[in-house]
C-alpha cells in the first residue's frame, strides 16, 4: 500500500533565495505523479524534504499521516533515487543488490537480479567501473526492487540511452500493476514520459502552478491541424502556444478548450482536432509565470 503525501505552506530558503515558497498540495496514494519544472524550479529541494533528507522548518509535511523527518517507519518505506557520484564505490554490483535487503523491508532480491539482466548490468564489476548509463540503470533497479510505499525518482534516467529509458518506463508501469505504490517522478523529458503519469504537478520558482489528473490536464487545450490558411484563420483569435508547418499543412497547439460552436466550425473546415501536448503546455505555463 502506497503512502499518501500532504504538503502545507512549506517554505525553504537558502540565505535570501526561496527554493520553495509556501507550497501546498496533496498526493493520493498508489498513483504515479509527474513532477515537472524547469531548472531551479525547486523540484529537487522539495523531494529532499519528502525523502527526509532535511526537515520542513516552515510549514508541514505529512507522509502517510506522519512527519517523515527522523521517522524510522516512513524513512524505511521511502526510496529516493537521484543522480549520485559512484567514483569511489568499488563494491561489486551483485554484492550491492543483495545488501539492499537489509535496508528496505519490501526489497525483492530476485526481482533486482532480473532487472539487472534486462538492463544488461554486469554483476561482477564494481559500481565505479560502470558507465553513467549503467549506473543510472543500477539506481533504477534499486528503486523498483525496493517496492517502497513511497518511491521517488529524481531525473533517474540520466545517461540512459533511449531504448533503456523506454524499458525503464515500461517496467514502472508493470510494477505498478503488480505492487501499487506512490511514485513521484521528477523529469525534464516531458514529451516521452507523459503517458506514465496519473497526475501532473508543475512548479516554478518554488510555487505550484498546476496540479491535476493527466486526463484533465490534456483537456486544457487542443491541437488543430489542417490546411495552413484555414488553420490560421480559425485560430486568429485563439491563444496559440506552438505551431508547426509542413508544406501546405499546419498544426498548432491552442491553450483553452474549444466551445461546441468552435468545434463545429473546425469540422466544417475539415480541421483535425487532437489532444494538447503536455510538453507544450509545460513550456507555456512556465514561460507565462516567468513573464
Phi and psi restraints in degrees (value plus and minus 20) as a CYANA .aco file:
   2 UNK   PHI     -96.1   -56.1
   2 UNK   PSI     142.3   182.3
   3 UNK   PHI    -109.3   -69.3
   3 UNK   PSI     122.0   162.0
   4 UNK   PHI    -101.5   -61.5
   4 UNK   PSI     137.9   177.9
   5 UNK   PHI    -151.9  -111.9
   5 UNK   PSI     111.3   151.3
   6 UNK   PHI    -151.6  -111.6
   6 UNK   PSI     103.4   143.4
   7 UNK   PHI    -139.6   -99.6
   7 UNK   PSI     106.3   146.3
   8 UNK   PHI    -153.6  -113.6
   8 UNK   PSI      97.3   137.3
   9 UNK   PHI      32.8    72.8
   9 UNK   PSI      22.8    62.8
  10 UNK   PHI    -104.7   -64.7
  10 UNK   PSI     108.2   148.2
  11 UNK   PHI    -148.0  -108.0
  11 UNK   PSI     113.4   153.4
  12 UNK   PHI    -157.7  -117.7
  12 UNK   PSI     104.3   144.3
  13 UNK   PHI    -139.7   -99.7
  13 UNK   PSI     128.2   168.2
  14 UNK   PHI    -132.7   -92.7
  14 UNK   PSI      82.3   122.3
  15 UNK   PHI      38.1    78.1
  15 UNK   PSI    -133.8   -93.8
  16 UNK   PHI    -116.0   -76.0
  16 UNK   PSI     -22.8    17.2
  17 UNK   PHI    -115.4   -75.4
  17 UNK   PSI     105.1   145.1
  18 UNK   PHI    -110.7   -70.7
  18 UNK   PSI      84.1   124.1
  19 UNK   PHI     -93.5   -53.5
  19 UNK   PSI     -56.1   -16.1
  20 UNK   PHI    -148.7  -108.7
  20 UNK   PSI     112.6   152.6
  21 UNK   PHI    -146.4  -106.4
  21 UNK   PSI      77.7   117.7
  22 UNK   PHI      28.7    68.7
  22 UNK   PSI      33.2    73.2
  23 UNK   PHI    -105.2   -65.2
  23 UNK   PSI     112.5   152.5
  24 UNK   PHI    -159.1  -119.1
  24 UNK   PSI     113.8   153.8
  25 UNK   PHI    -189.8  -149.8
  25 UNK   PSI     146.8   186.8
  26 UNK   PHI    -148.7  -108.7
  26 UNK   PSI     122.1   162.1
  27 UNK   PHI    -138.2   -98.2
  27 UNK   PSI     108.0   148.0
  28 UNK   PHI     -95.2   -55.2
  28 UNK   PSI     123.4   163.4
  29 UNK   PHI     -87.1   -47.1
  29 UNK   PSI     134.5   174.5
  30 UNK   PHI      45.5    85.5
  30 UNK   PSI      11.7    51.7
  31 UNK   PHI    -148.4  -108.4
  31 UNK   PSI     140.7   180.7
  32 UNK   PHI    -118.8   -78.8
  32 UNK   PSI      97.6   137.6
  33 UNK   PHI    -128.2   -88.2
  33 UNK   PSI     102.2   142.2
  34 UNK   PHI    -108.9   -68.9
  34 UNK   PSI      99.1   139.1
  35 UNK   PHI    -121.8   -81.8
  35 UNK   PSI      90.7   130.7
  36 UNK   PHI    -133.3   -93.3
  36 UNK   PSI     124.1   164.1
  37 UNK   PHI    -199.7  -159.7
  37 UNK   PSI     131.6   171.6
  38 UNK   PHI     -95.4   -55.4
  38 UNK   PSI     151.6   191.6
  39 UNK   PHI     -76.4   -36.4
  39 UNK   PSI     112.3   152.3
  40 UNK   PHI      61.6   101.6
  40 UNK   PSI     -10.7    29.3
  41 UNK   PHI     -94.0   -54.0
  41 UNK   PSI     -39.5     0.5
  42 UNK   PHI      89.4   129.4
  42 UNK   PSI     -11.5    28.5
  43 UNK   PHI     -81.3   -41.3
  43 UNK   PSI     -74.2   -34.2
  44 UNK   PHI     -85.6   -45.6
  44 UNK   PSI     -58.7   -18.7
  45 UNK   PHI     -79.0   -39.0
  45 UNK   PSI     -66.5   -26.5
  46 UNK   PHI     -79.0   -39.0
  46 UNK   PSI     -65.1   -25.1
  47 UNK   PHI     -86.7   -46.7
  47 UNK   PSI     -53.8   -13.8
  48 UNK   PHI     -86.8   -46.8
  48 UNK   PSI     -50.5   -10.5
  49 UNK   PHI     -90.8   -50.8
  49 UNK   PSI     -64.2   -24.2
  50 UNK   PHI     -84.2   -44.2
  50 UNK   PSI     -51.2   -11.2
  51 UNK   PHI    -108.3   -68.3
  51 UNK   PSI     -12.5    27.5
  52 UNK   PHI      48.6    88.6
  52 UNK   PSI       2.3    42.3
  53 UNK   PHI     -94.0   -54.0
  53 UNK   PSI     -44.1    -4.1
  54 UNK   PHI    -172.2  -132.2
  54 UNK   PSI     134.3   174.3
  55 UNK   PHI    -103.5   -63.5
  55 UNK   PSI     139.3   179.3
  56 UNK   PHI    -109.4   -69.4
  56 UNK   PSI      75.4   115.4
  57 UNK   PHI     -92.8   -52.8
  57 UNK   PSI     -49.2    -9.2
  58 UNK   PHI    -142.5  -102.5
  58 UNK   PSI      97.8   137.8
  59 UNK   PHI      83.4   123.4
  59 UNK   PSI    -194.0  -154.0
  60 UNK   PHI    -150.9  -110.9
  60 UNK   PSI     115.4   155.4
  61 UNK   PHI    -144.2  -104.2
  61 UNK   PSI     107.2   147.2
  62 UNK   PHI    -145.0  -105.0
  62 UNK   PSI     104.9   144.9
  63 UNK   PHI    -132.6   -92.6
  63 UNK   PSI     100.5   140.5
  64 UNK   PHI      33.4    73.4
  64 UNK   PSI      16.4    56.4
  65 UNK   PHI      63.2   103.2
  65 UNK   PSI     -17.3    22.7
  66 UNK   PHI    -149.0  -109.0
  66 UNK   PSI     133.9   173.9
  67 UNK   PHI     -85.9   -45.9
  67 UNK   PSI     101.4   141.4
  68 UNK   PHI     -98.2   -58.2
  68 UNK   PSI     -40.4    -0.4
  69 UNK   PHI     -88.7   -48.7
  69 UNK   PSI     105.9   145.9
  70 UNK   PHI      34.8    74.8
  70 UNK   PSI      10.6    50.6
  71 UNK   PHI    -123.2   -83.2
  71 UNK   PSI      86.9   126.9
  72 UNK   PHI     -78.4   -38.4
  72 UNK   PSI     -64.1   -24.1
  73 UNK   PHI     -83.1   -43.1
  73 UNK   PSI     -66.6   -26.6
  74 UNK   PHI     -88.8   -48.8
  74 UNK   PSI     -59.7   -19.7
  75 UNK   PHI     -85.8   -45.8
  75 UNK   PSI     -59.1   -19.1
  76 UNK   PHI     -84.9   -44.9
  76 UNK   PSI     -49.8    -9.8
  77 UNK   PHI    -113.3   -73.3
  77 UNK   PSI      -9.3    30.7
  78 UNK   PHI    -141.7  -101.7
  78 UNK   PSI     104.6   144.6
  79 UNK   PHI    -131.1   -91.1
  79 UNK   PSI     102.4   142.4
  80 UNK   PHI    -134.1   -94.1
  80 UNK   PSI      89.0   129.0
  81 UNK   PHI    -125.5   -85.5
  81 UNK   PSI      97.2   137.2
  82 UNK   PHI    -163.4  -123.4
  82 UNK   PSI     150.9   190.9
  83 UNK   PHI     -88.9   -48.9
  83 UNK   PSI     101.0   141.0
  84 UNK   PHI    -144.2  -104.2
  84 UNK   PSI     137.0   177.0
  85 UNK   PHI    -113.0   -73.0
  85 UNK   PSI      92.7   132.7
  86 UNK   PHI    -124.2   -84.2
  86 UNK   PSI       1.4    41.4
  87 UNK   PHI     -75.3   -35.3
  87 UNK   PSI     -57.1   -17.1
  88 UNK   PHI    -130.4   -90.4
  88 UNK   PSI      -0.2    39.8
  89 UNK   PHI    -117.3   -77.3
  89 UNK   PSI      77.0   117.0
  90 UNK   PHI    -111.3   -71.3
  90 UNK   PSI     -21.4    18.6
  91 UNK   PHI     -85.2   -45.2
  91 UNK   PSI     126.2   166.2
  92 UNK   PHI     -88.9   -48.9
  92 UNK   PSI     127.8   167.8
  93 UNK   PHI     -77.9   -37.9
  93 UNK   PSI     -64.4   -24.4
  94 UNK   PHI     -79.3   -39.3
  94 UNK   PSI     -62.1   -22.1
  95 UNK   PHI     -83.2   -43.2
  95 UNK   PSI     -64.3   -24.3
  96 UNK   PHI     -85.0   -45.0
  96 UNK   PSI     -59.5   -19.5
  97 UNK   PHI     -84.0   -44.0
  97 UNK   PSI     -55.4   -15.4
  98 UNK   PHI     -96.4   -56.4
  98 UNK   PSI     -57.2   -17.2
  99 UNK   PHI     -88.2   -48.2
  99 UNK   PSI     -44.2    -4.2
 100 UNK   PHI     -81.4   -41.4
 100 UNK   PSI     -42.1    -2.1
 101 UNK   PHI     -86.3   -46.3
 101 UNK   PSI     -38.8     1.2
 102 UNK   PHI    -101.4   -61.4
 102 UNK   PSI     -32.2     7.8
 103 UNK   PHI    -131.2   -91.2
 103 UNK   PSI     -40.6    -0.6
 104 UNK   PHI    -145.1  -105.1
 104 UNK   PSI      94.0   134.0
 105 UNK   PHI     -83.1   -43.1
 105 UNK   PSI     -45.0    -5.0
 106 UNK   PHI    -119.3   -79.3
 106 UNK   PSI     -14.1    25.9
 107 UNK   PHI     -84.2   -44.2
 107 UNK   PSI     116.3   156.3
 108 UNK   PHI    -134.3   -94.3
 108 UNK   PSI      85.8   125.8
 109 UNK   PHI     -83.9   -43.9
 109 UNK   PSI     -63.8   -23.8
 110 UNK   PHI     -82.4   -42.4
 110 UNK   PSI     -61.7   -21.7
 111 UNK   PHI     -84.8   -44.8
 111 UNK   PSI     -59.5   -19.5
 112 UNK   PHI     -79.6   -39.6
 112 UNK   PSI     -63.4   -23.4
 113 UNK   PHI     -88.6   -48.6
 113 UNK   PSI     -54.5   -14.5
 114 UNK   PHI     -87.5   -47.5
 114 UNK   PSI     -56.2   -16.2
 115 UNK   PHI     -87.3   -47.3
 115 UNK   PSI     -61.6   -21.6
 116 UNK   PHI     -78.6   -38.6
 116 UNK   PSI     -57.3   -17.3
 117 UNK   PHI     -87.5   -47.5
 117 UNK   PSI     -63.0   -23.0
 118 UNK   PHI     -83.0   -43.0
 118 UNK   PSI     -61.3   -21.3
 119 UNK   PHI    -102.6   -62.6
 119 UNK   PSI     -21.5    18.5
 120 UNK   PHI      37.8    77.8
 120 UNK   PSI      26.9    66.9
 121 UNK   PHI    -112.6   -72.6
 121 UNK   PSI     100.0   140.0
 122 UNK   PHI     -88.0   -48.0
 122 UNK   PSI     104.8   144.8
 123 UNK   PHI     -96.1   -56.1
 123 UNK   PSI     -44.2    -4.2
 124 UNK   PHI    -112.5   -72.5
 124 UNK   PSI     -14.0    26.0
 125 UNK   PHI    -123.3   -83.3
 125 UNK   PSI     133.3   173.3
 126 UNK   PHI     -90.8   -50.8
 126 UNK   PSI     130.2   170.2
 127 UNK   PHI     -80.7   -40.7
 127 UNK   PSI     -52.4   -12.4
 128 UNK   PHI     -86.4   -46.4
 128 UNK   PSI     -40.9    -0.9
 129 UNK   PHI    -105.8   -65.8
 129 UNK   PSI     -31.0     9.0
 130 UNK   PHI     -98.4   -58.4
 130 UNK   PSI     132.9   172.9
 131 UNK   PHI     -87.9   -47.9
 131 UNK   PSI     146.5   186.5
 132 UNK   PHI     -78.4   -38.4
 132 UNK   PSI     -61.9   -21.9
 133 UNK   PHI     -83.1   -43.1
 133 UNK   PSI     -61.5   -21.5
 134 UNK   PHI     -90.3   -50.3
 134 UNK   PSI     -54.6   -14.6
 135 UNK   PHI     -84.1   -44.1
 135 UNK   PSI     -60.4   -20.4
 136 UNK   PHI     -84.8   -44.8
 136 UNK   PSI     -59.4   -19.4
 137 UNK   PHI     -85.0   -45.0
 137 UNK   PSI     -55.8   -15.8
 138 UNK   PHI     -83.1   -43.1
 138 UNK   PSI     -65.7   -25.7
 139 UNK   PHI     -80.1   -40.1
 139 UNK   PSI     -63.3   -23.3
 140 UNK   PHI     -81.9   -41.9
 140 UNK   PSI     -58.5   -18.5
 141 UNK   PHI     -80.5   -40.5
 141 UNK   PSI     -66.1   -26.1
 142 UNK   PHI     -80.6   -40.6
 142 UNK   PSI     -64.7   -24.7
 143 UNK   PHI     -82.7   -42.7
 143 UNK   PSI     -63.7   -23.7
 144 UNK   PHI     -90.2   -50.2
 144 UNK   PSI     -66.0   -26.0
 145 UNK   PHI     -92.5   -52.5
 145 UNK   PSI     -39.6     0.4
 146 UNK   PHI     -86.9   -46.9
 146 UNK   PSI     -48.6    -8.6
 147 UNK   PHI      28.6    68.6
 147 UNK   PSI      21.6    61.6
 148 UNK   PHI     -93.3   -53.3
 148 UNK   PSI     120.5   160.5
 149 UNK   PHI     -75.7   -35.7
 149 UNK   PSI     -50.1   -10.1
 150 UNK   PHI    -143.0  -103.0
 150 UNK   PSI      92.6   132.6
 151 UNK   PHI    -136.5   -96.5
 151 UNK   PSI     103.1   143.1
 152 UNK   PHI    -136.3   -96.3
 152 UNK   PSI     104.3   144.3
 153 UNK   PHI    -133.2   -93.2
 153 UNK   PSI      91.5   131.5
 154 UNK   PHI    -124.2   -84.2
 154 UNK   PSI      80.1   120.1
 155 UNK   PHI      29.0    69.0
 155 UNK   PSI      27.9    67.9
 156 UNK   PHI     -96.1   -56.1
 156 UNK   PSI     -23.8    16.2
 157 UNK   PHI    -119.1   -79.1
 157 UNK   PSI     -15.5    24.5
 158 UNK   PHI     -75.3   -35.3
 158 UNK   PSI     107.6   147.6
 159 UNK   PHI      71.7   111.7
 159 UNK   PSI     -38.1     1.9
 160 UNK   PHI     -92.0   -52.0
 160 UNK   PSI     123.1   163.1
 161 UNK   PHI    -100.8   -60.8
 161 UNK   PSI     150.9   190.9
 162 UNK   PHI     -78.4   -38.4
 162 UNK   PSI     -65.6   -25.6
 163 UNK   PHI     -82.2   -42.2
 163 UNK   PSI     -57.0   -17.0
 164 UNK   PHI     -89.0   -49.0
 164 UNK   PSI     -59.4   -19.4
 165 UNK   PHI     -81.7   -41.7
 165 UNK   PSI     -63.2   -23.2
 166 UNK   PHI     -84.3   -44.3
 166 UNK   PSI     -59.3   -19.3
 167 UNK   PHI     -81.3   -41.3
 167 UNK   PSI     -61.9   -21.9
 168 UNK   PHI     -80.2   -40.2
 168 UNK   PSI     -67.7   -27.7
 169 UNK   PHI     -81.8   -41.8
 169 UNK   PSI     -64.0   -24.0
 170 UNK   PHI     -85.0   -45.0
 170 UNK   PSI     -54.7   -14.7
 171 UNK   PHI     -89.1   -49.1
 171 UNK   PSI     -55.8   -15.8
 172 UNK   PHI     -79.4   -39.4
 172 UNK   PSI     -67.1   -27.1
 173 UNK   PHI     -84.4   -44.4
 173 UNK   PSI     -61.2   -21.2
 174 UNK   PHI     -85.1   -45.1
 174 UNK   PSI     -62.0   -22.0
 175 UNK   PHI     -85.8   -45.8
 175 UNK   PSI     -56.8   -16.8
 176 UNK   PHI     -86.2   -46.2
 176 UNK   PSI     -48.8    -8.8
 177 UNK   PHI     -92.4   -52.4
 177 UNK   PSI     -60.9   -20.9
 178 UNK   PHI     -96.6   -56.6
 178 UNK   PSI     -67.7   -27.7
 179 UNK   PHI    -154.6  -114.6
 179 UNK   PSI      64.0   104.0
 180 UNK   PHI     -77.5   -37.5
 180 UNK   PSI     119.2   159.2
 181 UNK   PHI    -170.6  -130.6
 181 UNK   PSI     155.4   195.4
 182 UNK   PHI    -114.1   -74.1
 182 UNK   PSI      99.2   139.2
 183 UNK   PHI    -137.2   -97.2
 183 UNK   PSI     111.6   151.6
 184 UNK   PHI    -134.3   -94.3
 184 UNK   PSI     104.7   144.7
 185 UNK   PHI    -142.6  -102.6
 185 UNK   PSI      89.5   129.5
 186 UNK   PHI    -109.4   -69.4
 186 UNK   PSI     111.3   151.3
 187 UNK   PHI    -174.5  -134.5
 187 UNK   PSI     136.7   176.7
 188 UNK   PHI    -124.6   -84.6
 188 UNK   PSI     -39.3     0.7
 189 UNK   PHI    -103.4   -63.4
 189 UNK   PSI      43.9    83.9
 190 UNK   PHI     -82.7   -42.7
 190 UNK   PSI     -63.6   -23.6
 191 UNK   PHI     -85.5   -45.5
 191 UNK   PSI     -50.7   -10.7
 192 UNK   PHI    -116.9   -76.9
 192 UNK   PSI     -20.7    19.3
 193 UNK   PHI    -142.4  -102.4
 193 UNK   PSI     -21.7    18.3
 194 UNK   PHI     -80.1   -40.1
 194 UNK   PSI     -48.0    -8.0
 195 UNK   PHI     -92.2   -52.2
 195 UNK   PSI     -33.1     6.9
 196 UNK   PHI     -95.2   -55.2
 196 UNK   PSI     -49.5    -9.5
 197 UNK   PHI    -109.9   -69.9
 197 UNK   PSI     115.1   155.1
 198 UNK   PHI    -101.2   -61.2
 198 UNK   PSI     -53.1   -13.1
 199 UNK   PHI    -160.6  -120.6
 199 UNK   PSI     129.1   169.1
 200 UNK   PHI    -137.8   -97.8
 200 UNK   PSI     113.3   153.3
 201 UNK   PHI    -142.9  -102.9
 201 UNK   PSI     110.0   150.0
 202 UNK   PHI    -138.5   -98.5
 202 UNK   PSI     103.8   143.8
 203 UNK   PHI    -140.8  -100.8
 203 UNK   PSI     131.4   171.4
 204 UNK   PHI    -170.1  -130.1
 204 UNK   PSI     112.6   152.6
 205 UNK   PHI      31.6    71.6
 205 UNK   PSI      20.5    60.5
 206 UNK   PHI      57.5    97.5
 206 UNK   PSI     -15.4    24.6
 207 UNK   PHI    -137.2   -97.2
 207 UNK   PSI     131.4   171.4
 208 UNK   PHI    -101.5   -61.5
 208 UNK   PSI     100.8   140.8
 209 UNK   PHI    -113.5   -73.5
 209 UNK   PSI     -54.8   -14.8
 210 UNK   PHI    -178.4  -138.4
 210 UNK   PSI     117.6   157.6
 211 UNK   PHI    -164.8  -124.8
 211 UNK   PSI     102.6   142.6
 212 UNK   PHI    -186.7  -146.7
 212 UNK   PSI     150.0   190.0
 213 UNK   PHI     -87.0   -47.0
 213 UNK   PSI     134.3   174.3
 214 UNK   PHI     -75.9   -35.9
 214 UNK   PSI     -62.2   -22.2
 215 UNK   PHI     -82.7   -42.7
 215 UNK   PSI     -65.0   -25.0
 216 UNK   PHI     -92.5   -52.5
 216 UNK   PSI     -51.2   -11.2
 217 UNK   PHI     -82.3   -42.3
 217 UNK   PSI     -60.7   -20.7
 218 UNK   PHI     -86.6   -46.6
 218 UNK   PSI     -38.8     1.2
 219 UNK   PHI    -107.2   -67.2
 219 UNK   PSI     -19.8    20.2
 220 UNK   PHI     -99.4   -59.4
 220 UNK   PSI     -18.3    21.7
 221 UNK   PHI    -196.0  -156.0
 221 UNK   PSI     159.9   199.9
 222 UNK   PHI    -163.3  -123.3
 222 UNK   PSI     141.7   181.7
 223 UNK   PHI    -122.6   -82.6
 223 UNK   PSI     123.8   163.8
 224 UNK   PHI    -150.0  -110.0
 224 UNK   PSI     105.1   145.1
 225 UNK   PHI    -150.4  -110.4
 225 UNK   PSI     119.9   159.9
 226 UNK   PHI     150.0   190.0
 226 UNK   PSI    -182.3  -142.3
 227 UNK   PHI     -79.4   -39.4
 227 UNK   PSI     116.2   156.2
 228 UNK   PHI     -74.0   -34.0
 228 UNK   PSI     -66.9   -26.9
 229 UNK   PHI     -83.6   -43.6
 229 UNK   PSI     -60.9   -20.9
 230 UNK   PHI     -87.9   -47.9
 230 UNK   PSI     -61.2   -21.2
 231 UNK   PHI     -83.8   -43.8
 231 UNK   PSI     -65.0   -25.0
 232 UNK   PHI     -83.9   -43.9
 232 UNK   PSI     -59.9   -19.9
 233 UNK   PHI     -86.4   -46.4
 233 UNK   PSI     -63.7   -23.7
 234 UNK   PHI     -87.3   -47.3
 234 UNK   PSI     -56.6   -16.6
 235 UNK   PHI    -116.3   -76.3
 235 UNK   PSI     -10.6    29.4
 236 UNK   PHI     -76.9   -36.9
 236 UNK   PSI     -56.5   -16.5
 237 UNK   PHI    -123.3   -83.3
 237 UNK   PSI     -14.7    25.3
 238 UNK   PHI    -117.0   -77.0
 238 UNK   PSI     144.4   184.4
 239 UNK   PHI    -109.4   -69.4
 239 UNK   PSI      75.8   115.8
 240 UNK   PHI    -104.8   -64.8
 240 UNK   PSI     107.3   147.3
 241 UNK   PHI    -128.9   -88.9
 241 UNK   PSI     -32.1     7.9
 242 UNK   PHI    -185.4  -145.4
 242 UNK   PSI     134.0   174.0
 243 UNK   PHI    -172.5  -132.5
 243 UNK   PSI     130.3   170.3
 244 UNK   PHI    -159.6  -119.6
 244 UNK   PSI     121.6   161.6
 245 UNK   PHI    -146.8  -106.8
 245 UNK   PSI     123.5   163.5
 246 UNK   PHI    -164.9  -124.9
 246 UNK   PSI      90.0   130.0
 247 UNK   PHI      44.3    84.3
 247 UNK   PSI    -147.0  -107.0
 248 UNK   PHI    -115.3   -75.3
 248 UNK   PSI     -12.7    27.3
 249 UNK   PHI    -124.8   -84.8
 249 UNK   PSI     121.1   161.1
 250 UNK   PHI    -152.3  -112.3
 250 UNK   PSI     121.2   161.2
 251 UNK   PHI    -146.7  -106.7
 251 UNK   PSI     109.7   149.7
 252 UNK   PHI    -148.3  -108.3
 252 UNK   PSI     132.9   172.9
 253 UNK   PHI    -124.7   -84.7
 253 UNK   PSI     108.5   148.5
 254 UNK   PHI    -135.6   -95.6
 254 UNK   PSI     112.8   152.8
 255 UNK   PHI    -110.7   -70.7
 255 UNK   PSI     104.3   144.3
 256 UNK   PHI      91.3   131.3
 256 UNK   PSI     123.4   163.4
 257 UNK   PHI     -96.4   -56.4
 257 UNK   PSI     131.5   171.5
 258 UNK   PHI    -106.3   -66.3
 258 UNK   PSI     123.2   163.2
 259 UNK   PHI     -93.1   -53.1
 259 UNK   PSI     146.5   186.5
 260 UNK   PHI     -80.7   -40.7
 260 UNK   PSI     -59.0   -19.0
 261 UNK   PHI     -84.4   -44.4
 261 UNK   PSI     -62.2   -22.2
 262 UNK   PHI     -84.4   -44.4
 262 UNK   PSI     -56.6   -16.6
 263 UNK   PHI     -84.3   -44.3
 263 UNK   PSI     -61.0   -21.0
 264 UNK   PHI     -85.2   -45.2
 264 UNK   PSI     -62.1   -22.1
 265 UNK   PHI     -81.6   -41.6
 265 UNK   PSI     -60.6   -20.6
 266 UNK   PHI     -83.1   -43.1
 266 UNK   PSI     -61.9   -21.9
 267 UNK   PHI     -84.6   -44.6
 267 UNK   PSI     -60.4   -20.4
 268 UNK   PHI     -83.3   -43.3
 268 UNK   PSI     -51.2   -11.2
 269 UNK   PHI    -103.9   -63.9
 269 UNK   PSI     -24.3    15.7
 270 UNK   PHI      56.9    96.9
 270 UNK   PSI       3.0    43.0
 271 UNK   PHI    -105.6   -65.6
 271 UNK   PSI     124.0   164.0
 272 UNK   PHI    -116.3   -76.3
 272 UNK   PSI     107.1   147.1
 273 UNK   PHI    -124.8   -84.8
 273 UNK   PSI     108.2   148.2
 274 UNK   PHI    -151.2  -111.2
 274 UNK   PSI    -190.6  -150.6
 275 UNK   PHI    -100.6   -60.6
 275 UNK   PSI     130.8   170.8
 276 UNK   PHI     -90.3   -50.3
 276 UNK   PSI     122.9   162.9
 277 UNK   PHI     -99.2   -59.2
 277 UNK   PSI     106.9   146.9
 278 UNK   PHI     -79.7   -39.7
 278 UNK   PSI     -56.7   -16.7
 279 UNK   PHI     -80.3   -40.3
 279 UNK   PSI     -66.1   -26.1
 280 UNK   PHI     -86.4   -46.4
 280 UNK   PSI     -59.0   -19.0
 281 UNK   PHI     -83.0   -43.0
 281 UNK   PSI     -63.8   -23.8
 282 UNK   PHI     -78.8   -38.8
 282 UNK   PSI     -69.1   -29.1
 283 UNK   PHI     -80.4   -40.4
 283 UNK   PSI     -61.2   -21.2
 284 UNK   PHI     -86.6   -46.6
 284 UNK   PSI     -71.0   -31.0
 285 UNK   PHI     -90.3   -50.3
 285 UNK   PSI     -53.1   -13.1
 286 UNK   PHI     -94.9   -54.9
 286 UNK   PSI     -53.5   -13.5
 287 UNK   PHI     -88.0   -48.0
 287 UNK   PSI     -61.6   -21.6
 288 UNK   PHI     -80.1   -40.1
 288 UNK   PSI     -61.5   -21.5
 289 UNK   PHI     -84.0   -44.0
 289 UNK   PSI     -60.8   -20.8
 290 UNK   PHI     -86.4   -46.4
 290 UNK   PSI     -58.6   -18.6
